Amino acid sequence: MTRKKKTRSLADKVTIRTGRRKDYKKWRHDNPDQVAPSRRFVAKKQQQRKLQAIKKLARQQSGQNIAIHPGKESDQPPEGQS
């Protein structure tokens, strides 16, 4: 059986949340209930989604209309069915 390699690194031994990325990832994984995006980030994303929806609607309205089934009337049922 192999021995565990000795290391000088304290990264694996840290139990509290520090500024280091590895420590923060571990803390975030252990405490999912305390992890939430900031209000500023949430507001920013909401604003981006609203703007994206407005742009999409404008693109849809500015596009040209095409007849998908020209010559057929949409309010009558197709022949062969009652």
C-alpha positions in Angstrom: 0.0 0.0 0.0 1.3 3.5 -0.8 1.8 6.2 1.7 0.1 9.5 1.4 2.5 12.1 0.0 3.6 14.7 2.5 2.7 18.2 1.5 3.5 21.6 2.8 0.3 23.0 1.4 -2.3 24.1 3.9 -5.0 24.3 1.2 -6.4 20.8 2.1 -6.2 21.4 5.8 -8.1 24.7 5.9 -11.5 24.3 7.6 -12.7 27.9 7.5 -13.6 30.1 4.6 -10.7 32.2 3.5 -10.2 34.3 0.4 -8.7 31.4 -1.6 -10.7 29.9 -4.5 -10.4 26.3 -3.4 -11.6 27.1 0.1 -14.5 29.1 -1.2 -15.6 26.3 -3.5 -15.5 23.9 -0.6 -17.4 26.3 1.7 -20.0 27.0 -1.1 -20.5 23.2 -1.6 -20.9 22.6 2.1 -23.3 25.6 2.7 -25.7 25.8 -0.3 -28.4 27.6 1.8 -26.1 30.6 2.4 -25.1 31.0 -1.2 -27.3 33.5 -3.1 -26.6 36.0 -5.8 -26.4 39.7 -4.8 -29.4 42.0 -5.3 -27.4 44.0 -7.7 -26.6 41.0 -9.8 -30.2 39.9 -9.8 -31.4 43.3 -10.8 -28.9 43.5 -13.6 -29.9 40.2 -15.0 -33.6 41.1 -14.8 -32.9 44.3 -16.7 -30.9 42.4 -19.4 -33.8 39.9 -19.8 -36.3 42.7 -20.2 -34.1 44.4 -22.8 -33.6 41.1 -24.6 -37.4 40.5 -24.7 -38.0 44.0 -26.1 -35.5 43.5 -28.8 -36.9 40.1 -29.8 -40.4 41.5 -30.0 -39.2 44.4 -32.2 -37.4 41.9 -34.5 -40.6 39.8 -34.8 -42.8 42.8 -35.6 -40.4 44.3 -38.1 -40.0 41.1 -40.1 -42.1 40.5 -43.2 -45.2 38.3 -43.0 -45.2 35.2 -45.2 -48.2 33.0 -46.1 -47.4 29.6 -44.8 -50.2 27.8 -46.8 -51.2 30.2 -49.6 -54.6 29.5 -51.1 -56.0 27.7 -48.1 -58.4 29.4 -45.7 -57.6 28.9 -42.1 -61.1 29.1 -40.7 -62.5 26.1 -42.7 -61.7 22.5 -41.8 -59.7 20.5 -44.4 -61.7 18.4 -46.9 -62.1 14.7 -46.0 -62.9 15.4 -42.4 -66.3 16.4 -41.1 
